[in-house]
């Protein structure tokens, strides 16, 4: 089964780095711990994932159970787990008005 997943175009040029982004400010203080860009991704081939993501509960629960049993990897969202353990994830056009609320400032 293929899952349809909403994506928005990104306006910034995405970069992949060799450390978690949250550690960037600490590592920049030391020349010995420089965070390096490892890949320069193309905006045309990347998108910002939107929520909510919709699944049939028994199927996504089964995927999470497989993830917990068969790997110690960290997954960033349910669609990634779905793609690994259930089937394809197909991109559809997202809606800019559907804003993700992560931080208090997102409510302003």
MMTF fields as JSON, N, C-alpha, C and O atoms, coordinates in Angstrom:
{
  "mmtfVersion": "1.0.0",
  "mmtfProducer": "UNKNOWN",
  "numBonds": 431,
  "numAtoms": 432,
  "numGroups": 108,
  "numChains": 1,
  "numModels": 1,
  "chainsPerModel": [1],
  "groupsPerChain": [108],
  "chainIdList": ["A"],
  "bondAtomList": [4, 2, 8, 6, 12, 10, 16, 14, 20, 18, 24, 22, 28, 26, 32, 30, 36, 34, 40, 38, 44, 42, 48, 46, 52, 50, 56, 54, 60, 58, 64, 62, 68, 66, 72, 70, 76, 74, 80, 78, 84, 82, 88, 86, 92, 90, 96, 94, 100, 98, 104, 102, 108, 106, 112, 110, 116, 114, 120, 118, 124, 122, 128, 126, 132, 130, 136, 134, 140, 138, 144, 142, 148, 146, 152, 150, 156, 154, 160, 158, 164, 162, 168, 166, 172, 170, 176, 174, 180, 178, 184, 182, 188, 186, 192, 190, 196, 194, 200, 198, 204, 202, 208, 206, 212, 210, 216, 214, 220, 218, 224, 222, 228, 226, 232, 230, 236, 234, 240, 238, 244, 242, 248, 246, 252, 250, 256, 254, 260, 258, 264, 262, 268, 266, 272, 270, 276, 274, 280, 278, 284, 282, 288, 286, 292, 290, 296, 294, 300, 298, 304, 302, 308, 306, 312, 310, 316, 314, 320, 318, 324, 322, 328, 326, 332, 330, 336, 334, 340, 338, 344, 342, 348, 346, 352, 350, 356, 354, 360, 358, 364, 362, 368, 366, 372, 370, 376, 374, 380, 378, 384, 382, 388, 386, 392, 390, 396, 394, 400, 398, 404, 402, 408, 406, 412, 410, 416, 414, 420, 418, 424, 422, 428, 426],
  "bondOrderList": [1, 1, 1, 1, 1, 1, 1, 1, 1, 1, 1, 1, 1, 1, 1, 1, 1, 1, 1, 1, 1, 1, 1, 1, 1, 1, 1, 1, 1, 1, 1, 1, 1, 1, 1, 1, 1, 1, 1, 1, 1, 1, 1, 1, 1, 1, 1, 1, 1, 1, 1, 1, 1, 1, 1, 1, 1, 1, 1, 1, 1, 1, 1, 1, 1, 1, 1, 1, 1, 1, 1, 1, 1, 1, 1, 1, 1, 1, 1, 1, 1, 1, 1, 1, 1, 1, 1, 1, 1, 1, 1, 1, 1, 1, 1, 1, 1, 1, 1, 1, 1, 1, 1, 1, 1, 1, 1],
  "groupList": [{"groupName": "UNK", "atomNameList": ["N", "CA", "C", "O"], "elementList": ["N", "C", "C", "O"], "formalChargeList": [0, 0, 0, 0], "bondAtomList": [1, 0, 2, 1, 3, 2], "bondOrderList": [1, 1, 2], "singleLetterCode": "X", "chemCompType": "L-PEPTIDE LINKING"}],
  "groupTypeList": [0, 0, 0, 0, 0, 0, 0, 0, 0, 0, 0, 0, 0, 0, 0, 0, 0, 0, 0, 0, 0, 0, 0, 0, 0, 0, 0, 0, 0, 0, 0, 0, 0, 0, 0, 0, 0, 0, 0, 0, 0, 0, 0, 0, 0, 0, 0, 0, 0, 0, 0, 0, 0, 0, 0, 0, 0, 0, 0, 0, 0, 0, 0, 0, 0, 0, 0, 0, 0, 0, 0, 0, 0, 0, 0, 0, 0, 0, 0, 0, 0, 0, 0, 0, 0, 0, 0, 0, 0, 0, 0, 0, 0, 0, 0, 0, 0, 0, 0, 0, 0, 0, 0, 0, 0, 0, 0, 0],
  "groupIdList": [1, 2, 3, 4, 5, 6, 7, 8, 9, 10, 11, 12, 13, 14, 15, 16, 17, 18, 19, 20, 21, 22, 23, 24, 25, 26, 27, 28, 29, 30, 31, 32, 33, 34, 35, 36, 37, 38, 39, 40, 41, 42, 43, 44, 45, 46, 47, 48, 49, 50, 51, 52, 53, 54, 55, 56, 57, 58, 59, 60, 61, 62, 63, 64, 65, 66, 67, 68, 69, 70, 71, 72, 73, 74, 75, 76, 77, 78, 79, 80, 81, 82, 83, 84, 85, 86, 87, 88, 89, 90, 91, 92, 93, 94, 95, 96, 97, 98, 99, 100, 101, 102, 103, 104, 105, 106, 107, 108],
  "secStructList": [7, 7, 3, 3, 3, 3, 3, 3, 3, 7, 1, 1, 7, 7, 3, 3, 3, 1, 1, 7, 4, 4, 4, 2, 2, 2, 2, 6, 6, 7, 4, 4, 4, 7, 7, 7, 3, 3, 3, 3, 7, 7, 4, 4, 4, 7, 3, 3, 3, 7, 1, 7, 7, 7, 7, 7, 2, 2, 2, 2, 2, 2, 2, 2, 2, 2, 2, 2, 2, 2, 7, 7, 7, 7, 7, 1, 1, 2, 2, 2, 2, 2, 2, 2, 2, 6, 7, 7, 3, 3, 3, 3, 3, 7, 7, 6, 6, 1, 7, 7, 7, 7, 1, 4, 4, 4, 4, 7],
  "xCoordList": [0.841, 0.0, 0.89, 1.878, 0.545, 1.295, 0.615, -0.596, 1.396, 0.914, 1.109, 2.167, 0.113, 0.24, 0.66, 0.069, 1.675, 2.303, 2.461, 3.08, 1.914, 1.999, 3.379, 3.956, 3.896, 5.177, 5.012, 4.207, 5.785, 5.865, 7.242, 8.215, 7.351, 8.676, 9.472, 8.902, 10.769, 11.618, 12.186, 12.484, 12.334, 12.877, 14.359, 15.1, 14.79, 16.206, 16.879, 16.214, 18.186, 18.916, 19.309, 20.094, 18.784, 19.075, 20.495, 21.034, 21.078, 22.428, 22.385, 21.661, 23.153, 23.314, 24.652, 25.66, 24.651, 25.872, 26.275, 25.507, 27.477, 28.016, 27.757, 28.424, 26.803, 26.438, 24.987, 24.45, 24.347, 22.973, 22.93, 23.8, 21.932, 21.825, 21.749, 22.281, 21.096, 20.972, 22.332, 22.448, 23.356, 24.68, 25.526, 26.665, 24.992, 25.763, 26.314, 27.49, 25.507, 25.982, 27.117, 28.063, 27.058, 28.137, 29.399, 30.498, 29.26, 30.429, 31.111, 32.309, 30.378, 30.988, 31.926, 32.762, 31.802, 32.662, 34.073, 34.998, 34.24, 35.539, 35.966, 35.224, 37.154, 37.66, 37.922, 37.951, 38.114, 38.379, 37.118, 37.199, 35.961, 34.71, 33.848, 32.641, 34.444, 33.705, 32.64, 32.88, 31.476, 30.402, 30.581, 30.596, 30.715, 30.973, 29.739, 28.955, 29.568, 28.517, 29.005, 30.076, 28.212, 28.606, 27.906, 28.416, 26.733, 26.028, 25.271, 24.67, 25.304, 24.54, 23.35, 23.5, 22.183, 20.989, 20.341, 20.479, 19.652, 18.981, 17.562, 16.803, 17.217, 15.858, 14.802, 13.741, 15.088, 14.098, 13.735, 12.658, 14.616, 14.388, 14.12, 14.158, 13.85, 13.556, 12.248, 11.796, 11.653, 10.409, 10.305, 10.957, 9.497, 9.246, 8.002, 6.928, 8.163, 7.053, 6.011, 6.341, 4.767, 3.675, 2.989, 3.062, 2.331, 1.474, 0.09, -0.018, -0.958, -0.921, -0.698, -0.964, -0.205, -0.055, -1.156, -1.412, -1.791, -2.928, -2.595, -2.055, -2.922, -2.668, -3.825, -4.557, -3.994, -4.867, -4.076, -2.947, -4.663, -3.927, -3.253, -2.072, -3.956, -3.279, -2.036, -1.056, -2.065, -0.931, 0.27, 1.404, 0.031, 1.155, 1.678, 2.875, 0.811, 1.27, 2.176, 3.22, 1.783, 2.6, 3.96, 4.979, 3.984, 5.246, 6.136, 7.345, 5.542, 6.317, 6.863, 7.989, 6.066, 6.535, 7.719, 8.689, 7.646, 8.774, 10.008, 11.116, 9.817, 10.944, 11.602, 12.828, 10.796, 11.331, 12.07, 13.049, 11.61, 12.207, 13.441, 14.458, 13.353, 14.374, 15.469, 16.427, 15.353, 16.367, 16.458, 15.497, 17.598, 17.753, 17.904, 18.353, 17.522, 17.595, 16.595, 15.583, 16.898, 15.973, 15.233, 15.855, 13.917, 13.082, 12.494, 12.168, 12.359, 11.878, 10.369, 9.801, 9.72, 8.261, 7.687, 8.413, 6.365, 5.691, 5.855, 5.916, 5.926, 6.062, 7.384, 7.452, 8.427, 9.707, 9.612, 10.158, 8.917, 8.71, 7.851, 8.138, 6.811, 5.943, 6.755, 6.646, 7.573, 8.377, 9.358, 9.672, 9.837, 10.807, 10.141, 10.698, 8.953, 8.368, 7.04, 6.567, 6.423, 5.097, 5.021, 4.468, 5.563, 5.425, 5.893, 6.529, 5.569, 6.011, 5.305, 4.195, 5.975, 5.406, 5.486, 6.58, 4.349, 4.297, 4.021, 3.183, 4.724, 4.553, 3.356, 3.128, 2.599, 1.543, 1.787, 2.506, 1.198, 1.374, 0.769, -0.388, 1.547, 1.051, 0.352, 0.238, -0.115, -0.799, -0.067, 0.107, 0.364, 1.126, 0.342, 0.94, -0.978, -1.805, -1.78, -2.109, -1.404, -1.336, 0.008, 0.947, 0.095, 1.353, 1.576, 0.668, 2.774, 3.151, 3.434, 4.139, 2.886, 3.117, 4.098, 3.758, 5.322, 6.379, 6.825, 7.064, 6.938, 7.428, 6.345, 5.437, 6.432, 5.448, 5.337, 4.251, 6.475, 6.459, 5.607, 5.179, 5.361, 4.554, 3.082, 2.339, 2.67, 1.285, 1.027, -0.124, 2.086, 1.95, 1.598, 1.441],
  "yCoordList": [-1.172, 0.0, 1.241, 1.299, 2.216, 3.461, 4.524, 4.725, 5.195, 6.281, 7.593, 7.811, 8.473, 9.8, 10.769, 10.794, 11.561, 12.377, 13.808, 14.019, 14.815, 16.199, 16.81, 16.694, 17.463, 18.156, 19.578, 19.848, 20.474, 21.849, 22.077, 21.486, 22.916, 23.256, 23.994, 24.747, 23.782, 24.522, 25.742, 25.695, 26.83, 28.05, 28.203, 28.816, 27.649, 27.658, 26.479, 25.506, 26.562, 25.443, 24.49, 24.863, 23.272, 22.35, 21.805, 21.55, 21.638, 21.089, 19.93, 19.981, 18.894, 17.791, 17.998, 18.293, 17.839, 18.057, 16.789, 15.829, 16.791, 15.589, 15.526, 14.772, 16.302, 16.305, 16.754, 17.354, 16.471, 16.965, 18.489, 19.153, 19.028, 20.479, 21.186, 22.286, 20.572, 21.216, 21.434, 22.288, 20.697, 20.863, 21.897, 22.151, 22.487, 23.409, 24.593, 24.925, 25.235, 26.417, 26.07, 26.849, 24.946, 24.534, 24.183, 24.549, 23.482, 23.042, 24.183, 24.11, 25.227, 26.369, 27.142, 27.908, 26.956, 27.654, 27.067, 27.703, 25.881, 25.215, 24.84, 24.177, 25.263, 24.923, 23.436, 22.905, 22.755, 21.31, 20.494, 19.308, 21.118, 20.393, 21.027, 21.191, 21.373, 22.029, 21.098, 19.908, 21.653, 20.924, 21.148, 22.287, 20.064, 20.167, 19.839, 18.964, 20.533, 20.201, 19.013, 19.058, 17.952, 16.739, 16.588, 15.913, 17.218, 17.187, 18.478, 19.011, 18.977, 20.152, 19.627, 19.213, 19.645, 19.076, 20.09, 21.297, 19.613, 20.469, 20.776, 19.87, 22.046, 22.44, 21.766, 21.388, 21.616, 21.047, 19.615, 19.138, 18.925, 17.52, 17.304, 16.169, 18.375, 18.234, 18.933, 19.796, 18.557, 19.173, 19.138, 18.325, 20.009, 20.054, 19.218, 19.461, 18.247, 17.366, 18.123, 18.99, 17.791, 18.409, 17.377, 16.172, 17.879, 17.056, 17.677, 18.846, 16.975, 15.61, 14.581, 14.817, 13.445, 12.295, 11.301, 11.098, 10.699, 9.82, 8.376, 8.082, 7.493, 6.06, 5.288, 5.807, 4.061, 3.137, 2.671, 2.198, 2.805, 2.567, 1.198, 1.134, 0.088, -1.213, -1.32, -1.955, -0.702, -0.796, 0.02, -0.454, 1.236, 2.048, 1.525, 1.628, 0.969, 0.34, -0.839, -1.009, -1.657, -2.79, -2.317, -2.944, -1.231, -0.69, -0.216, -0.448, 0.446, 0.901, -0.292, -0.252, -1.333, -2.528, -3.152, -3.567, -3.222, -3.742, -2.871, -3.384, -1.555, -0.634, -0.852, -0.824, -1.068, -1.274, -2.606, -2.707, -3.616, -4.954, -5.098, -5.642, -4.613, -4.931, -3.878, -4.119, -2.727, -1.7, -0.808, -0.681, -0.202, 0.799, 2.193, 3.128, 2.315, 3.604, 4.589, 4.199, 5.865, 6.908, 7.393, 7.738, 7.418, 7.866, 9.224, 9.488, 10.089, 11.443, 11.607, 12.56, 10.708, 10.78, 9.424, 8.511, 9.33, 8.077, 7.676, 6.486, 8.65, 8.314, 7.609, 6.742, 7.964, 7.297, 5.833, 4.94, 5.603, 4.234, 3.46, 2.302, 4.089, 3.459, 3.028, 1.895, 3.958, 3.666, 2.532, 1.796, 2.383, 1.328, -0.027, -1.051, -0.051, -1.324, -1.682, -2.807, -0.755, -1.05, -0.929, -1.806, 0.133, 0.336, 1.72, 2.434, 2.077, 3.347, 4.531, 4.411, 5.663, 6.937, 7.867, 8.196, 8.287, 9.144, 10.58, 10.833, 11.52, 12.936, 13.509, 13.215, 14.335, 15.146, 16.593, 16.842, 17.536, 18.952, 19.261, 18.93, 19.896, 20.33, 21.671, 22.239, 22.17, 23.458, 24.378, 24.033, 25.543, 26.487, 26.948, 27.265, 26.989, 27.423, 26.411, 26.759, 25.188, 24.133, 24.248, 23.513, 25.161, 25.438, 24.472, 24.207, 23.958, 23.058, 23.879, 24.886, 23.449, 24.119, 23.279, 22.21, 23.789, 23.104, 23.939, 23.407, 25.236, 26.148, 27.166, 27.392, 27.778, 28.782, 29.905, 30.442, 30.27, 31.358, 31.019, 31.92, 29.729, 29.321, 29.722, 29.755, 30.02, 30.404, 31.881, 32.311, 32.655, 34.106, 34.414, 35.581],
  "zCoordList": [0.0, 0.0, 0.0, 0.731, -0.806, -0.884, -0.033, -0.124, 0.787, 1.628, 0.885, 0.294, 0.901, 0.315, 1.407, 2.486, 1.127, 2.155, 1.657, 0.613, 2.378, 1.91, 2.136, 3.217, 1.093, 1.152, 0.642, -0.249, 1.224, 0.746, 0.149, 0.617, -0.872, -1.388, -0.316, 0.473, -0.285, 0.651, -0.056, -1.25, 0.68, 0.095, 0.41, -0.358, 1.535, 1.874, 1.176, 0.818, 0.982, 0.396, 1.519, 2.39, 1.517, 2.616, 2.542, 1.465, 3.716, 3.845, 4.83, 5.824, 4.557, 5.501, 6.198, 5.556, 7.532, 8.296, 9.041, 9.109, 9.596, 10.238, 11.734, 12.441, 12.228, 13.645, 13.761, 12.83, 14.891, 15.062, 15.031, 15.595, 14.382, 14.24, 15.584, 15.73, 16.574, 17.886, 18.541, 19.42, 18.147, 18.752, 18.019, 18.41, 16.976, 16.141, 16.927, 16.775, 17.759, 18.473, 19.431, 19.552, 20.106, 21.005, 20.234, 20.651, 19.122, 18.379, 17.651, 17.374, 17.339, 16.655, 17.572, 17.091, 18.879, 19.828, 19.861, 20.368, 19.333, 19.36, 17.948, 17.223, 17.564, 16.229, 16.101, 14.991, 17.225, 17.2, 16.942, 16.622, 17.079, 16.923, 15.833, 16.013, 14.736, 13.661, 13.093, 12.889, 12.843, 12.177, 10.681, 10.214, 9.938, 8.505, 7.69, 8.059, 6.597, 5.638, 4.827, 4.222, 4.822, 4.112, 2.766, 1.872, 2.617, 1.324, 1.126, 2.059, -0.094, -0.495, -1.295, -2.445, -0.685, -1.318, -2.253, -2.056, -3.246, -4.225, -3.752, -3.409, -3.738, -3.344, -4.204, -3.708, -5.485, -6.402, -6.033, -6.393, -5.322, -4.974, -3.495, -3.021, -2.758, -1.336, -1.025, -1.777, 0.078, 0.507, 2.017, 2.673, 2.561, 3.991, 4.289, 3.738, 5.157, 5.52, 6.325, 7.134, 6.097, 6.841, 7.725, 7.484, 8.739, 9.585, 9.527, 9.159, 9.863, 10.39, 9.284, 8.106, 9.719, 8.837, 9.232, 10.419, 8.262, 8.555, 8.213, 7.147, 9.127, 8.957, 9.551, 10.394, 9.12, 9.822, 11.039, 10.906, 12.217, 13.45, 13.52, 13.86, 13.21, 13.337, 12.458, 12.849, 11.27, 10.352, 10.836, 10.77, 11.32, 11.78, 13.112, 13.38, 13.949, 15.192, 14.876, 15.507, 13.901, 13.484, 12.971, 13.258, 12.223, 11.709, 12.858, 12.845, 13.847, 15.006, 15.802, 16.299, 15.914, 16.627, 15.9, 16.535, 14.57, 13.792, 13.982, 14.138, 13.969, 14.153, 15.506, 15.617, 16.528, 17.874, 17.994, 18.734, 17.278, 17.379, 16.497, 16.928, 15.269, 14.269, 14.088, 13.352, 14.734, 14.542, 15.768, 16.527, 15.954, 17.013, 16.406, 17.07, 15.14, 14.452, 15.044, 15.627, 14.881, 15.283, 14.045, 13.04, 14.116, 13.004, 13.349, 14.507, 12.344, 12.618, 12.473, 13.007, 11.772, 11.695, 11.274, 10.882, 11.369, 11.053, 9.597, 9.289, 8.696, 7.275, 7.003, 6.131, 7.729, 7.56, 8.009, 7.361, 9.118, 9.599, 8.609, 8.307, 8.108, 7.114, 5.89, 5.421, 5.385, 4.2, 4.417, 3.481, 5.615, 5.916, 6.119, 5.721, 6.736, 7.155, 6.501, 6.663, 5.764, 5.201, 3.693, 3.03, 3.144, 1.705, 1.299, 2.074, 0.088, -0.476, 0.178, 0.695, 0.139, 0.568, -0.638, -1.096, -1.146, -2.331, -1.917, -1.051, -2.536, -2.23, -2.974, -4.147, -2.259, -2.864, -2.44, -1.473, -3.153, -2.839, -1.482, -1.225, -0.61, 0.689, 0.573, -0.513, 1.717, 1.762, 2.727, 3.896, 2.255, 3.076, 4.303, 5.332, 4.209, 5.337, 6.484, 7.618, 6.208, 7.228, 7.951, 7.644, 8.898, 9.584, 10.735, 11.524, 10.823, 11.906, 13.155, 13.097, 14.28, 15.539, 16.344, 16.852, 16.45, 17.195, 18.376, 19.46, 18.179, 19.196, 19.535, 18.736, 20.705, 21.119, 20.104, 19.887, 19.469, 18.494, 17.262, 16.542, 17.019, 15.869, 16.026, 15.046, 17.243, 17.494, 17.243, 17.18, 17.1, 16.901, 15.464, 15.103]
}
